[in-house]
Amino acid sequence: GVEISDTYLILEPPETWRFPSKSALVAAIDEHLEERFPGVMFSYSQPIELRVSELISGVR
């Protein structure tokens, strides 16, 4: 099965979002994903932040 996967989501400018804040957007995405993929853990970060975290932890 899939152990680790990266997905990149390119967002429109914040002023075009239907959500009032980034945290509200992330909460809506999380809720949508949890409904469709129960038991799967999701995390959100910027691409460079993800790579630095992987380098520090030795993942990949």
RAWO-V832826 format. One record per residue. RES is the residue in three letters. BURIAL is b if it has 16 or more other ideal C-beta (glycine too) atoms within 10 Angstrom, else e. Layout:
# RAWO-V832826
((RES/BURIAL) (RES/BURIAL))
This chain:
# RAWO-V832826
((GLY/e) (VAL/e) (GLU/e) (ILE/e) (SER/e) (ASP/e) (THR/e) (TYR/e) (LEU/e) (ILE/e) (LEU/e) (GLU/e) (PRO/e) (PRO/e) (GLU/e) (THR/e) (TRP/e) (ARG/e) (PHE/e) (PRO/e) (SER/e) (LYS/e) (SER/e) (ALA/e) (LEU/b) (VAL/e) (ALA/e) (ALA/e) (ILE/e) (ASP/e) (GLU/e) (HIS/e) (LEU/e) (GLU/e) (GLU/e) (ARG/e) (PHE/e) (PRO/e) (GLY/e) (VAL/e) (MET/e) (PHE/e) (SER/e) (TYR/e) (SER/e) (GLN/e) (PRO/e) (ILE/e) (GLU/e) (LEU/b) (ARG/e) (VAL/e) (SER/e) (GLU/e) (LEU/e) (ILE/e) (SER/e) (GLY/e) (VAL/e) (ARG/e))
